[in-house]
Amino acid sequence: MTTNLKFYFSKPKMVKMSIMSIGILLIGHYCFKADIQAVRMIGVLELILGMVILFVGLKSFMDKNPQIVMNENGIMDKRILKKIIPWNQLEKIELTMQNNQKVLKLNVSDKFSNDNFKWLYVKTAAIKLNQNPKTVMLNLDQLKFDSDLLISYLNSKNVDFVNEDIFRNLTGWNKILNKMLY
C-alpha cells in the first residue's frame, strides 16, 4: 500500500482556464475600445478579471508541487491549510460531488482549530466556516487523481470513509473525457 498519496494540478484544466482568460481579455479589449463610457468600464473590469485568471491559470500550470498530500501523519492541503490534519482528528471522510465539483468532505473532531486555515481562506470562506466549523471541504476538481487509488487508500485508514460514486451522473463521452482529465 502506498504510504504517500499526492494530488497535483490537472494540466488540461489549467490550460482550459488560461484559454478562457484569453477569451475574457479579448472581450474586455473590444469593450474598452467602445465609445460608451459604461461599456468602457465593463471592458476595464473584464481586462482585470482576464489578467487575474490568466495569472492564476499559468501559475497553477507551472506549479510542480503537490497540492494535497496524504501520508501516515494525516492530510495536508497546501491551498487552504497551514498544517496537516492528523488522522486521529478526522471522524468521517466522504468522497462526494457538491455543486458539480468533486470534493473530499472531512468531518473533524473538536480538537481541530480554525487557526489551521490560511488567512485568505478564513476571510473568503468565513460564512461557511461559521455555519459548520467541523467540516473541511477539499476541492478535488482542479486536481489530477486516481479515484480508485484514493478510495483504497482511505479505506485502509482507521477512519469512517463514505464513498459516493462521483462518476455516477456522467454518461457516454462525459464519462470518457472525465476519466481522461483525472
Secondary structure, 3 states (H helix, E strand, C coil): CCCCEEEEECHHHHHHHHHHHHHHHHHHHHHHCCCCHHHHHHHHHHHHHHHHHHHHHHHHHHCCCCCEEECCCEEEECCCECCCEEHHHEEEEEEEEECCEEEEEEEECCCCCHHHECHHHHHHCHHHHHHCCCEEEEECCCEECCHHHHHHHHHHCCCEEEECCCCCCCCHHHHHHHHHHC
